[in-house]
Amino acid sequence: MTDFSVLDLVPVREGGSVGDALTAATDLAKAAEAAGCKRFWVAEHHAMEGIAGGATSVVLAHIGNATSTIRIGSGGIMLPNHTPFQIAEQFGTLDALFPGRIDLGLGRAPGAGPELQRALRKDLHRAAEMFPQDVVELMALMKGEGAIHPTPGRGAEPEFWMLGSSLFGAQLAAKLGLPYAFASHFAPDHLDAALELYRRDFQPSEACEKPHVMAAMNLFVADSEAEAEYLASSQLQAFVALRTGRPGKLPPPRENFRDSLPPQAQAMLAHIGQASAIGTPAMARDTVESFVARTGADEIVFGGSTYDPAARIRSLELAMDALQPLRAVA
């Protein structure tokens, strides 16, 4: 059986505000908890006017106060943007506020140009090279090892996850004995190879006795396939804008958006959308079931931003009802 969770970028839509985005994220987290999702993750992005999750730990604290049982965490924290000590303090605080509910997903990609590097006052490419050592240091800090002890942080017990979209993250997750989440919702190319490598080379640890895989999918579910495709068009527009160097706020949906694009752009969307469930509840169930069979994933995390926040909540509720036969028993 499979666990299902939610990944949120805290999207800021055209005509909306950051405050609106944070309210929508909180409402989505409450809906995910009520629908039986296991986790609600927020992704760290910076200097993007269409994404409001940059201060990830602050967003998680707000969501934690609005929920009571669902696990909350980072999908993920880009550790090169920070020091291990800072993250130990932040997630140590979250663990103290919401014990037994905190996930700390870590990623390596700095995803930053020169301007952001200057703003963060870090050589992010050099920091990315230090990522494995920084992960080990962060885990040691929370165990109370070393000469300096973060408070909060020392003794905290978040559930560590390694995130990735390439073979590097799979190798590191296997070596450290951590659960592994693959970003197949936007980078599907290395999915099968990464999971094979992770499972083959996995070394059991205190945190994780055997390989544990989460894979990400885009999810847009509605009463009809056409309506689901219409809801998905906001995110599809955002993908095209990002890939063509014009990122912005999440746009309103458009009818027949794919058909309006040149063949090259259509092919790009088809490629990055390989891990997507778009359609009626029955269609989504069949797509997710096939994806789980292909990957052997223990968990699936659903992304998928919609212009209307209520449409995303309904999409999730329809999907979770349809996926009931596949769901792990809590």
N, C-alpha and C positions, 0 to 999 in steps of 0.2 A: 504494500500500500504506500501511498505517496502523501507527503505534506505539501500544502500550498501556502504561499506567502505573497506579499506585495512589496514592490520596489517603487518608490516615489521620487521624482526629481523636484517636487514642489514647484510646478510650472507656473510662471507668471503669464497670464494670457493678455492679448491685445485688449486694451480698454480696462484692464484690471490692475490691481496694485499688489505689492509684496504682501501686505496685510491680507488681501483676499486669498492669495496663494497659500499662506500659512493656515488660514481658516479652512480652506479646502483640504489641505493635507491632514489636518486634525479630524475633520469629518470623515475622510477616507479611512483613517486609522481606526476610528470607532466602528465604522461599517465593516472593516476587515475583521476586527475582533468579534463582532456579532455574527459574522458569516462563518467563523471557525478557522480563519487563517492562523498560521503558527507564528509568523513574524511580520513586522512592518519595518522596512529599511528605507533610509534616506541616503541619497548619494551626494557627495561633496563636489561642487563645481564653483568656480570663481570667475568674477568679472563677466558674467553672462546675464544680460538683462532679462532673459526669459526663464532663469532658474534661481530659486530663492533658498536653496539649501546649503549655502556656503558655510554658515556657522552651524555645522551639522549637530554638534553636541547640544547647542542651545535649542535647536528645533526638536531634537529628541526629548529634551527635558519637558518641553511644552506638551508634546504628544504623550509622554509618559504620564503626565498629570491628568490627561483627558481619557486615559484607558486604564485597565486594571489587570488584565491577564495576558494579553498578547505580548510576545517578545518584541523589543524595539532595538534597532541598531543601525550601524553604518554599512551601506552597500556601495561604496565604502569610504573610509578615510584614506586619502592619498598621503601616505606617511612621509614622502619626500617634502611635502609642504610644511611639515611640522618637526618638532623634536620629539623623541620618544617620551621624554619627561612631561611635556605638555599634554600629550594624549593620555598618559597614565593618570594625570590629575583630572582631566576632563571625564574620562570614562570611569575613573575611580569614583568621582562624584555621582555620575549616573548610576553606578552599581550600588552606591550607598542609598540613593533615593529610591531605586526600583530594584531591590535585590532579587536575583534569580531571573531577571527579565532582559538583561543587556547582552547584545551581540556586538562584537568589535571586528568588523570586516575591514581588511587592510588591502590597499592596492599600491602598485609601484608607479604607475604612469603619472608623471608630473603634469602633463597636458597644459603646458604654459609657454607662452612666448616671452620675449625679453621684457616687455612691460610688466607682466605679472611677476616675473622673477625679481625685478627691481622693487615692486611693491611689497613682496614677501621678504625681501632682503636675503634671498637664498640662491645659491647656484643649484637649481633644481635638477639639472642633469647629473651633476656630481652627487647630489643627494640620492638620486635614483640608483646610482651605483652602490650606495651604502645601504640600500633597502634591506637585504637579508640580515645584516648586522643590526640594523635599527629594530627590526622585528624581534630579534632575540633579546636585544636590550630592553625593549618595552615589556616583554613577557617577564624578564628578570626583575625589572623594577616593581611590577605588581606582586611578585613573589617575595619582595623584601630583600632581594640580593643587591649587593653593592654598597658603596659608602654613603649614598644619599637616598633618602626614602621619600617618595611623593606622598603627600597627605592633602586630600584623599588620594588613594591609589594603591598604597601598600596593602596587600591582603585582598584587594578587589578580585572578583572572579567573573569577569565577563567571558562569554563564549567567543574565543578567537576563531576567525575565519580568514582564509586566504582567498583573495579575488584575483581573477585573471582573464585574459583574452588571448593568451599565447601559451607556449610550452613552459616559459619561465616560471609563471605562477604555479603551474602544475608540479614542476620539479621541486619548488620550495615547499609547497604544501605537503608533498609526499615526504620530503626530508624531515620536516618539523612535526609530522603526524597531526596535521590540522585538517578540518573539513574544508572543502574546496568549492567555490562558487564560480561558474564560468559565465562570462558576459555574452552569451550566444544571441541575445536579443538585438545586438547591433554589430557583433563581430563573430560570425559563425564559422569562419574559415578553419580554425584549428580545433574545433570542439571535439571531434572524435579522437584525434591524436592526443590531445591534452588529457582527456579522461582515461585513455588507455595507459598513457605514461604514469599518471597519478596513481591509478590502481596497481599497476605493475611494481612501482618503486616505493609504495607507501610503507613507512616505518611506524609501527604502533607507538603511541605516546600515552601519557597520563590523561591528556585531553581527549584522545580519540583512539579507540582500540582497533578500528578497521576503517577503510576508506569510506568517506561520506560525501556525496556529490549533490550540489544544487546547480541547476541550470536555469537560465533566465529566458522568458518568452514574452513577446508582446501579446496583449489580450484586448480584444474589442468584440464584445458580444451584445447583440440586440435581437429584436424579434424577427428581423429579416437580414439576409446577407447584405443587401443594398444599404440598409441603415447602419450596419456594423462598419462597412467600408466607408460610409460617409463620416462616421465618428472617427475612424482611423486617419482620415485625410488631414486633420490638424497636425498630428505627429508626422505624417509623411511630408507635409509641407515644411515642417521644422527640420527634418532630416535633409531635405534637398537644400534648404537655405544654409544649413550648417556646412554641408559638403561643398557648396559653391561660395563659401566665404562671406555669407550674409546672415549670420545668426541674429535672431531677435526674439521677440515675445511669441508665445504660442498663438497662431492665427486661427480664425474661425474655420469651421469645416467647409469644404467645397464639393459640390456634386461632380462626379466623374473626374476627380483630380488626376488619377493615374493616366487616364486617356488623353489628358491635355498636355502631357509631357513628351519631349522627344524620346526616341528609342533608347538612347544612352542613359537618360535619367530613369526611365522605366526599368531598365535592366539593373541599375544600381539599387533601386528600391526592392526589386525582386530578390536580389542577392542578400541584402542585409535583413530582409524580412523572412528569411528561411525558418526562423524560430518564431513564428507568429500564428496565433489562433484568431481568425477574423471571420465572424459569421453568426449563425444562430447558436443557441446553447448546444444543440446536438452536434453541429459542425465543430464547435470549439472542443467539446468532449472528445470527439474522434481524433482531432488534431493533437490534443494534449496526450491522449492515450498512446498514439503512434510515436510521439516524441519521447515519452517516458520509456516505451519499449525499445526505441533506438538507443537512448543514452543510458538506460538503467539508473536514472537519477533518483535519489532518495527524496529530493524536494524539488519543486518548481517554484520560482519566484516570478510574479507577473508584473511587468511594466506596461506602460501604455497611457500616455497623457491624452485627455480629451478636453476640448474647449469648455464644455459644460461640465463642471465637477459632478453634478448629479448623474450625468450619463455614465461617468466612470464607476460610480458607486453601483448603479443598476447593472452595468456590465459585469462587475465583480460578483454581485449577488446572483445573477443568472448563471454565471459560470460555476460558482461554488455549488449551487443546487444541482447543476448538470453533472458535476464531477463527484457527486456524493459516492457513487460506487467505487471510485478510485482512491478516496481519501483515507488516510491513516486514522485510526481510532485514537482519540486523545487519551 
